[in-house]
Amino acid sequence: MTTRSYLILHGWQNHRPEDHWQHWLADHLTALGHEVVYPQLPDPDDPDLEVWLTDLARHLDAPAAGTERVVVAHSLSVLLWLHAVARDLPGLNGVHRVLLVSPPSGSVLARYPEVEGFAFAGNDLGWLDGRPLPHPTRLVAGDDDPYLPEGVQAAYGDPLNLTAELLPGAAHLDLDAGYGSWPSVLEWCLDERTRLRAR
């Protein structure tokens, strides 16, 4: 069995409740014998991008040789991850693949002073300048996400040179949408060829 190390990153106002799919995922991966890091990021109700980046850097130490490092980011942490990539945060070269789930759009972030600092200036994701992201990356969102009115392909897929995967009726893939468990994401964590599906 491939040894894997998983880093699971939560979003705004998320205090890692036990009934959230990310907690469910962490528990299942741990039970299978994998190393799982699911940190409580500082001050999740009023987060600071620089503080979160500093905390992220602490969790990006290179895994042991022969270990596959997988990152699963939800909601605001998708923006955190993209800022880390844009700044070439130390430790990124130890990551093997990434799943970005339900990023809120810049237009939505701008409405909330607590998180507006996570948006890219002018919602410009052009820092890639046509290059691919440095890690194999999947982008997935609900086709009716209230925090992504422009649609995930327009807001993130096209600028990041990714083809977004749309899940019908999945909204923000949070507890309000019924995502206390999400078997498909566990399957993807174990096999990157898995097609992500709604619950």
Beta strands, then each sheet from edge to edge (+ up, - down):
strand 1: 4-9
strand 2: 35-37
strand 3: 68-74
strand 4: 97-101
strand 5: 137-142
strand 6: 165-167
sheet 1: 2+ 1+ 3+ 4+ 5+ 6+
end
